[in-house]
Each structure stands twice: as C-alpha cells, then as structure tokens.
C-alpha cells in the first residue's frame, strides 16, 4: 500500500468509457481528493452538456474538451490523464496534442481496458440497427446497462453510446504513432475482451517510459476497483515525490 501522505495530491483528468459521462468520476472525488483528485472531463452531448452535438470522431472530441483541459493545466500541481476503453484513445490523442501545447505539463497517461489504438478490433457496431448494435456492444464490453431495457432511458443512452462506438471504431492512427508522455497501460486480470499482448502494444505509443499493470477484475474492473486505481496512481506520484521531481 503506497504511503499517500508523502506526496502532493495529483489531479487525474478522466475521459469516460463508451456511453459514460464525467459524473462517473466526479462521484469518486468524495473518496479522498487529498490523494488523487479525479476530475471528469465531459464530452459534448453528455449529462450537463446534453444539448451539445455528439462528437463522432476522436479529433472532434479532443477539440471539444481541450479548453477545459487547458484550464486544468493552468492550475499548479501534478496532472495526469486517464481513459478507459474508448476514453483511452481520446486521452491518448489529447496527450499527443498537449505535447506541443504544454510540453512536459502532463506527468503520465493511464490507458485502461483498451488495445493499442492501431490494432482495432474484429467486427463493427457502427451503423447497425438498435438491437443489433446493442448486442454487438454487449459483446465488446462484456456487460450491458440495465437502463437500456427501459425505452425512455434507452433513447437517452443510445446517442452518446453510438457516438463513442463510432469514434473508437474509426480512430486508426498508424503503428508507432506516439506521445512524449509516459504511459501506463492497465488491464483487468480477468478481462476476456482485451488481451495482455494487445494491451502491451501501448509500449509503442510513447517515446517515454512504459509500464503494464494488471488489476483484479474483468473489463469493467474500475466500477468496483476504484481504490486499487487510487493506490496505483498514488504510487507513481509518491515515487516522483521521493525522487524530488
């Protein structure tokens, strides 16, 4: 267990998984923001931004949230990025943009539940009719949200979910597309959707340090494993503090 009291709290700017919103991470701030301050970055068309058009490409998503990320970077203190599943590729592209806008300002990129971005995945869900689309997404994600069984809620959830799936499926950078930000690739040890080998391919996505970490759980380990994630992020910050960086 890391010694949480030895380092300055780190702000972890979090990009949500497919169909999710920043509220998922905002709720985590109640745990212990003195250790890791989870800051959810809201994509357009979600929660409080429901009236904004959905972003259907990674480039459009990054452009939409970049002003809010830059505001966070203007506040003193260590900052890292985190993205799970489709959020991982958005966080990666964000890190690449920040290389030129704010070089050295982002300490680390945590990518979770995602193969390296140039690998893609077999099969596509984009453009399928609703029932076929949801069946395909359930296969990709290994789970489904119970709210999708209720027609009114389904009509609210489907548009952002479709946008995220399209964004993820159509993002295809060339092999070796990289950022200068150090990368930690995280995988649930029981994840049957994303292999260890595909996760380790993220090593080619950085010109800096790379680590591969497995945490207990399946693809959506973070739903129940937020304390493990806090400990992991804090361990890097504590090490940075001990080295006087």
N, C-alpha and C positions, 0 to 999 in steps of 0.2 A: 504494500500500500504506500503510495507516494506521500511525502511529507508536504501537505498542502499549505502549511503556514510559512514556508520558506521563500515563496516566490510571489511576485506581483500577479494578481488575477489576470487572466487572458480573456480577451473578447473573441469569441468564436462566432464568426458570421456564417450562418447556416442557410443553405439552399435546400428547399424541401424536395421530397421524393414525388413521384408522379401522382398528380391529383391532390397533393397536400398543400398546406399553406404555412405561413410563418407562425401561426398560432400554436402549432405543434411544438415548436421550440421555445416560444415565449413562455409557455407554461413551465418549462424547465428552469426558468430564471428563479423560481421560488425555492429551488433546492438549496443552492448555496452559491450565489453570484460572487462571493468573495474568492472562490476557487476558479470556476470557469463561468463567464458571463455569456450565456447563449443569446445571440441576437439573431432572430429570424429575419431573413430578407424576403420580403413579399414580392412574388411575381405578379404581373398585371392579371386582372380577372379573378383574383382570389380574395375571399374574406372582405377586408375593408376597401379593397380595390376592385370589387366585383364588377363595377360599371366600366372598367377599362377593357379594351380588346385583349384577347389572349395572345401571348407570344407563341408562335408555332415554329420558331427556329431558335437555336442556341444563341445566335448572334443578336436576334431581336430581344431575347430575354436579358442578355448581358447589357445591351444598350439601355433597356428599361430600368434596370436596378443599379446601374453604375453610379448615378448621382447619390443614391443613398449609401452605397458602399464607400464612396469618396468622403462623405460626411463622417462615417465611422473612422476612416483612416486619419481624419484631421484631429481626432481626439487622441491625446498622448496615451501610450501604453501598448503592450504587445497585442497583435491581432493575427488570427489565423482564419482560414476558410475551411468549411466543412460542407460536403454534399453527399446525399445518399441516393443511389440509383440514378434516375435522370438528373437529380440535383448535382451528382458528382461531375457530369460533363459540363454543366453550367458553371460550377465552381472552378473547374479546370480552365475553361475559356476565360473566366473572369481573372484567374491568376495570370494567364498569358497577357491579357490587356494591361493589368497592373504592373507587369514587368517594365513597361515603357512609361506609364503614367506616374507610378510611385515606386521606383525600383528599390528593393530591399525592405519595403514597408510591411509586407506580409511575411510572417515568420514561417508558416508551414501550410500546406494544403492537405487536408484529410479527405480522401475519396473512399466511399463506403458502398458496398453492395453493388459494385459495377465492374464489368470487364473494362480493359483499356479501350479508349474511345474509338480506335480504328478497327477494332475487332468486329463490331456489330453483333448481331445475333441472328440465328436462323428464323425465318418466318417474320411476317409483318402484321400489325393490327390496324395501322392507319388506313382509313377509308372503308373499313368493314362495317356492315350494319350493326346496330347497337348490341344485340345479343351475341353475335359472333365476336365483336370487338371485346366485350366484357369477358367472354370465355378465353380469348387469346391473352388478355391482360392477366387473368387469374393464373394462367399457365406461366406467364413471365414472372409474376410477382409471388406466386405460391400462396396467395391469400386473396380474399375479396372483402370489401367493406359491407357490413350488414345493411347499411343505409341504401345500398344500390337496389335492394329488394322493394323499396318504397318508392312509388312512381314520382312523387313530388321531389323528394330528395335526390332521386336518380337524375332528374332533369337539371339539378343544380351541380351535381358532381361530375356528370359526363363531359361538359365542355372543357373544364381545365384538365381533366384526365386525358381527353383526346388530344388536346394541345401539347401536353407533356410527352405523350407517347410519340406523336409526330416529330416533336423537337428531338427526342432521343434517337428515333429511328433514322432521321435524315441527317444527323450530325456525323460526318465521316471525314475527319482530318487524316492526312497521310500518316503512315507509320513514322514514328520518331518525332512528330510534332511535339514540342517541349516547352516547358516553362523553366525559369531560373529558380522558382520557389521549390524548396524541399517538399517531397511528397511522402505521405504515409498512406498506404492502401490497406483498408480494413475489410475483413470478410467474416461473416458469421461461420463458425466452425462447422455447423450443420447445414450450411446453405447448399441446396441441391441445384440451384439455378445458375450460380456463378462459381466457376471452378477456381481452385488455388492458382493454377497456371495462368488463367486469363486475368486474374487479379494482379499477379506478379508482373504482368506485361506493363503495368503502370511505371515500372522502373525506367522504361524508355520515354516516359512523358516528362522527365525532369533532367535538367543539367546539374541539379544539386543532389543532396542526399536523398536516399530512398530507404523506406522500411516497409516490410509486410507484417501485418499483425492480424491474428485471429482472435476473436472474442467468442465466448459461449453463446449459442443460439443459432437461429436459422437466418433466412434472408432479411427478415424484419426484426433482427435482434434488438435494434435500438428502441423498439416500443417498450420493452421490459428491461433493457440493459443500459439505461442512461447513466447509472452510477459507474458502470465499467467504462463508459465513454469519458465521463468526467475524469476518472483516475488516469486514463490513457493520455488525454490532452494535458492534464496537470503534470504528468511525469515528464513530458517534453519541456514544459515551462520550468519545472524545478531543475532539470538538467541544465537548461540555458542559464538559469539564475546562478547555479553552482559554478559555471564556467565564467561568470561575470560578463555575459554577453548582453 
